[in-house]
Amino acid sequence: MAIVIAILNQKGGCGKTTTAINLSATLAKQNRVLVIDLDPQSHTTIGLKVNPAALKHSIFDVLDVREHKATFKDVVIEVGENFYLAPANLYLTSIEQKLAGKKDRENRMKDELAQVTEDYDFVIIDCPPNFGLLTVNALLSASHLIVPVEPSVFSREGLKRIQEVAGMLERKAGHRLEMRYLISIYDRRTAFSRRFADSLETEFADKVFATRIHRSIKFNEAAEAGM
């Protein structure tokens, strides 16, 4: 049974997609890994050198409730050894409208994913940067949540909102997430970054990963190369 990890921060630009791609690729060196692009911007899909416009099926077709919808097995693309992608495209922007009023719409992902979790060791979900239906689907599918946090006030506020949403899901749906925080885009040269990281580690102790992801042009170059 796969360990399902959602990656989320409401604020864009904190390394959410970069974390999803690189964590998945690293885990795939020793495990079977599926990364799910649940963001209509399709950045994980593009970052793995898959053209969203050329897709026959996408994660949209898995979540849609049409009579002849696709399954994960129809959608998944092999992007490397032991490394698989459930891609996204622009159609995903309409999924909330498609599922409006449908029964158990917040569990669409969980129900479909349950059919393939035996095929993988890890499932990584790249969430959109908001708290709409797609994000709720991701969080209810996952057992773990990683929140990339760049040193900024806005990123910290995004973290607080995520804590509120996770608490609401636990109260209303009985679903508890194991949360961890990842300091990203960290610049050790600035006093602000160092203060921010120290403050986060003091407040959340063992909930913060010991690893800090440093600011580097290498991430931009890797994304451009699809590596």
N, C-alpha and C positions, 0 to 999 in steps of 0.2 A: 504494500500500500504506500503510495507516494506521500511524502511530506509536502504540503501545499503552502507556499509562502507568497503573500501579497506584498507589493512594494508601492508605497503611497506617501505623497505629501501634497497638500492642497496647493502649495506654492510651486510654480513652475521654475525650472532652472536650478534645481538642487541636486541634480544627478540621478534622478529616479530611473530614467530609461537606461542611462549608462550603467547604473548598478544592476538593473535587470539583465542586461546583455552580458556583462562581464562576470557576474555571479553565475549565471546559467552556463556560460562557456567554460568556466573553471570547474564547476561541478561535473560537467559532461566529460571531463578527462577520466573520471573514475565511476560515473553513474549515468543512467539513462535519464535525460532531462527534457522536459517540455516547458517552453516559455510561451505564455499566452499574452498577446498584445491586445489589451482591452482599452486602449486609448484611440479614439477616432483620428488623432493626428498621425497614427501609424508609424511612430518613430522607431519602435523596436523592429517592426517589419522592414522599414527602410534601412535601419542600421545593420540588418543582417542580409543586405543586398537582395531583398525581395521587392519587386515592384507592385505596390498595392493596386494600381490600375489594371494590371494584367491578371489578377486573381480570378479563378473560376468560382471558388468558394472562399469565405473568410469566417472569422468568429461570429460575424453578424448572422450568418446562415445557421450556426449552431444555436444561437439564442433566440432566433425568430421562431414563431409558432405556426408557420405554414404547414399544411398537410404533408408536403414532401420536402421537409427541411433536411439539411445536412447534419451529420454527426461529426464529432471530433476526428474520427478516422477518415472522413472525407476531406477534412480541412487541413490536417497537419502536414507540414512540409519538412523534410529532412534537410537541415542546413549544415550539418557536420556529423562526425562520428559520435553516436549516442546523443545527438543534439537535435531537437525538433522544435518547430515553431507553429503555433496557431496564429496566423496573420490577421491583421486588421486592414480595413479600407474605409473610405468615406461613408459607406452605407451605415456604418456603426452609429453615426450621428442621429439616425432615425429610430434606433432601437427602443428608446423610451416611449415614443409615440406608438410603435408597433405593439408594445407590451402593455400599454395603458388599459387598465381594467381587467387584465388577464389574471387568473388565479395563480398564486404562488410565483408571481413574476420575479420576486426578489431571490428565488431559489433556482432559477433557470440554469445558471452556471453550475451550481452544486449538483443538480440532478444529472446534467449531461456529463460532467467531469467524473462522476462516480462510475461511469461505464468504462473509463480508460485509466483510472488511477493505478490499477495493477500493472499497467504497461510501463510505468516510470518509477524512478526512485525519488525524483523531485519535480514539482510543478511550480514554476515561478510566474506570477501574474503581475504584469506592468499595468497599474491602474491609471485612469485619467486623473487630472489634477482638480477634481471636484468631488462632491458627495452625492452624486446622482445615483440612478438605479444601477448603472454599471459598477460603480464602486461598492455599493451594497452587495451586489452579486459576488464580487470578488472577495469581500471580507467574510461573507457567510460561507464561502467555499474553502477559505484558508484556515489553517490552524496557527500559523505564525504571520506576523506583520513586521516588516522592516521599514522604518521611516528615515530616509536620508535627510539630514539636517545641515544645511550650509550655515556658516556663521552670519546670521542676519536676524533682525527683529521679526521680519515677515515670515521667515522660515520657522522661527520659534512659535509664532502665533499659529501657523499651520499645524504644528505639532500638538498644540493645545486643542485645536478643533478635532483632530484625529482621536485624541484621548476621549473627548466628549462623545464622539460617534461610537467608538469602541465600547464605552460604558453603556450607551443606549442599547446597542445590540446585545450586550450581556444581560441587561435588565429585561428587555422586551422579547428577545428571541432565545435567551439562555445560551448564547454563543460566546465563548470566551476566547480571546486571541492572546497568544504569547507575543508581547511587543518588545522590539529592540530598536535602538536608535543608532544611526550610523552618521558620524560627522564626516561631511563631504565638502569638496571644494575648499579645503582647509589650507590656509596660507600661514605657515609658522612664522613668517617674517613680521606679521602685524600683531601688535599688542591686542587689538580687538579680537582677532581669531583665537588667540591663546586664552584670553579672558572668557570668551564665549564657550570654548571647549571645556575649560576647567569648571565653569558654572554648570554646564549640562551634566558633566560627570559627577559633580557634587550632589546635584539634585536627584539624579536618577541612578547613580551608583552602578550596579552590575547590569543595568538595562542598556548601558551604552557600550557598544563594541570597543574593544581596546584599539583596534585598527582605526586610524584616521586616513581618509582618502584625500591626498594632497592635490591642490590645483596643479594641472599640468596640461600643456598643449598636446601631449601624447593621446589624450582621450579624444580630442577633436580629430587628430590624424587617424586614429583607429576607426572612428565612426565613418570618416570619409572613405577609408579603405575597406570597410565592412569586415574588420578583423577585431 
